[in-house]
Amino acid sequence: MFEGAYINSGAMSVASAMLDNIANNLANANTTGFKKTLINQKAYSKIEGYQNSSTPMYGKDAKQFIAETLGSVPHIATTIIDKSEGAMTYTSNKLDLALKEGFFLVKTPNGIKLTRNGHFFINSDNILVNENGFPVIGENYFRSGDFIHIKGKNFLIRSDGTVLSNGNKTDTISVRNGSNLVPAGKGLYSGKFGKQLTGNVISVGYLEQSNVNPVTEMADMIQVNRAFNRYEKIIDIYLNDIAQTDNRIARFA
C-alpha cells in the first residue's frame, strides 16, 4: 500500500519540476538566443542489475523485471537542452551577430561560458562585450589572454568571425561547438567546447530569437498540471485507505 504512495509521490515530484521548467521556458520566450530545456525522467531500479538488462527475457527473469517495472519510482534523469535554431531577425546593427552553428564564448567571473546570444556592444575600454558586460572571447585570448578590442566607428565583423578595425585585423571571434551543456543563467551555458569553427558561421546584422513556442509550452503546462492533480488525488486515496486500515486494526486490538 505504501509503495503506491511512493510511486505517485515520485511522479508528483517530476511533474512539479516539469512545471517549473515550462515556466522558465515561457519566461525566456523573448530572450535572444535562448534554448528551451526539457526534462527526461526514468524509474529507480529496485533490484540491482535489472535496470540495464537486455530484452527479451524469459522465465523468472521476465517475471522479476515486470514486477520491478510496475513498482518503480519515477525520478528526473537529466535536463535536455533543445539546440534547434530559433528564428532569425534582421536588425542591420553590425554588432548583432547570429550563429549558423556553434556557440560564442564569453569570460565571466565564474569562468568561460557558452552562449547563442550575439547582441554585443563595445564598452568604455573598447572591448567587445555581451549585454551583461562580459567580454566576448576571440582567438587572441587563447594565445595571449587579450580580449577583442575595437576602436573607432570604422570597424567590420565578417561572417567567419574576423574583426577588422580601421582596416586592420585585430582578432577572430571564437565560435565553437559545445557539449555537456548545463544552463548557467542569463542565456549562458557551462560545458565543454571544441576547436574553432571556420567558414561562414556568423550572420552579421541578425539576431537569433528564442526557440520557445509559447503555444506549445502552454499546452504542455496544462497537461502536466492535470497529471500533477491526478497524482495528488491518488495519494489522498492511499492515505485515506491507510488511515481506515489503522482504525480497523485499533478497534480489534
Steps between C-alpha positions, in 0.01 A plus 500: 500500500780740590674414172217653297530822697878507441457446126248783465708726726791452260273578206380817676860609558581455131182683394585789734848529346345491152265787591795707626691421180208602277461824697871575444463431127202737478688769696776484237278487193632844397860449613743522209667168421324314784471121464207335670562211738317172542496258793564132442377256765585143590403256774712378788617142468409316818704191422863534396563390143149521360500868403748444217396146411456416135169372369329270421509307828349167588396304808578642845700789360203619297265478800743690721558767234123556466458518879779755525360713219155510658646600835758752384513860621528776236783753534675764292776347288639811332416841356522511121580818307317534170770632264265566208540844344268789576372742237746754358411869528673764288612805702760663266717558811854388414555396864204260488622152409302180449665160480433238235668243725697483823517743792669826590729497804494769770721549804303521824613518865415128512712407198432463128135451407330423168213697351296539181407858585697719261361838610839665560630844597831686524568612857691806622828307473431425133447131582228295328256383770163332524191670644605399853838671456699175473787515247449301182791261445705501182787278392753746645373415846631144472842627386558809711199545729391815310136579431356635173577873469310716251592868471311763305189468286684358200483131583367188334415150617502238226294184476802287596543698823791716381500840671639796303564836668605792278573249226730283713422156633496509880360159590261219404188441709511152648212280380505142621278197540386425853430177687386393849311828524339612825293822523692762700248787492490820294489299176836339581605137519777316677659217307782383283589667170695372202726652238433825317238468225599643165310631200184708486366420846370848589211703356594865562212739569269224624391364837377150573177496694404250771390158373218491757149464353269659762191321367666159529637580846156611625342179368771296676445695822128416499570132438768472771287693750213256445737208556629661820143531631425138415808378689398712798150350507639145478729566797201630698318173426798294620535706817126473570515122457797481737315708759191280474713187533667639813157576650376146432811352655462724805141384555602134507817554703 
